[in-house]
Amino acid sequence: MRDVLVPITVEQDEDGAWNARAVLGPKNFVYGYGDTPEEARADVRAGIQDVFDHEGVPADLVPVNARFCGVVVRSYVGAP
């Protein structure tokens, strides 16, 4: 299997739950959820691995020389 860059966004919703989303292609997304950012990332990574295992690595993903998982963390709790 080739190494690819999978963008992941992690956000905290207004109820305090953490949600992660990975973009695997123009119409291909994987979602993960958890009580902490780490749990949401782990859940989405498991979903990504499941897609790779059953459908292969989407051609739209950017190959990289080393494993990397970009993460953006946003929290809306307490935001004005």
C-alpha positions in Angstrom: 0.0 0.0 0.0 1.3 3.5 -0.8 1.5 6.2 1.7 -1.0 9.1 1.1 -1.9 12.4 2.7 -5.4 12.3 4.2 -6.7 15.7 5.4 -8.6 15.4 8.7 -10.6 18.2 10.3 -11.5 17.9 14.0 -14.2 20.2 15.4 -16.0 20.4 18.7 -19.7 21.0 18.3 -21.9 23.2 20.5 -22.8 20.2 22.7 -19.1 19.5 23.5 -18.8 16.4 21.3 -15.8 16.0 19.0 -16.3 15.3 15.3 -13.6 14.4 12.8 -13.9 14.4 9.0 -11.5 13.0 6.4 -11.7 13.9 2.8 -10.9 10.9 0.6 -12.1 12.5 -2.7 -14.6 14.9 -4.1 -17.6 12.9 -2.9 -15.9 10.5 -0.5 -15.8 11.4 3.2 -15.2 9.5 6.4 -16.5 10.7 9.8 -15.4 9.9 13.3 -16.8 10.9 16.7 -15.6 10.9 20.3 -15.6 12.5 23.7 -12.1 13.9 23.1 -10.2 15.1 19.9 -8.0 12.0 20.2 -11.0 9.7 20.3 -12.5 11.4 17.2 -9.2 11.1 15.3 -8.8 7.5 16.3 -12.4 6.8 15.1 -11.9 8.5 11.8 -8.6 6.8 11.2 -10.3 3.4 11.8 -12.9 4.4 9.2 -10.1 5.4 6.7 -8.4 2.1 7.2 -11.7 0.3 6.6 -12.2 2.1 3.3 -8.6 1.3 2.3 -9.0 -2.3 3.2 -12.3 -2.8 1.4 -12.1 -0.3 -1.5 -8.4 0.4 -1.9 -6.7 3.7 -1.7 -8.7 6.4 -3.6 -6.7 7.7 -6.6 -7.5 11.3 -5.6 -5.3 11.2 -2.5 -1.8 12.8 -2.7 1.0 10.3 -2.3 3.7 11.2 0.3 7.1 9.7 1.2 6.3 9.5 4.9 3.1 8.8 6.9 1.4 12.1 7.8 -2.0 13.0 9.0 -2.9 16.7 8.8 -5.3 17.8 11.5 -7.1 21.1 12.0 -8.8 21.4 15.4 -11.6 23.9 15.9 -13.6 24.4 19.1 -16.9 26.2 19.1 -17.6 25.7 22.8 -17.6 29.0 24.6 -17.3 30.9 21.3 -19.3 34.2 21.1 
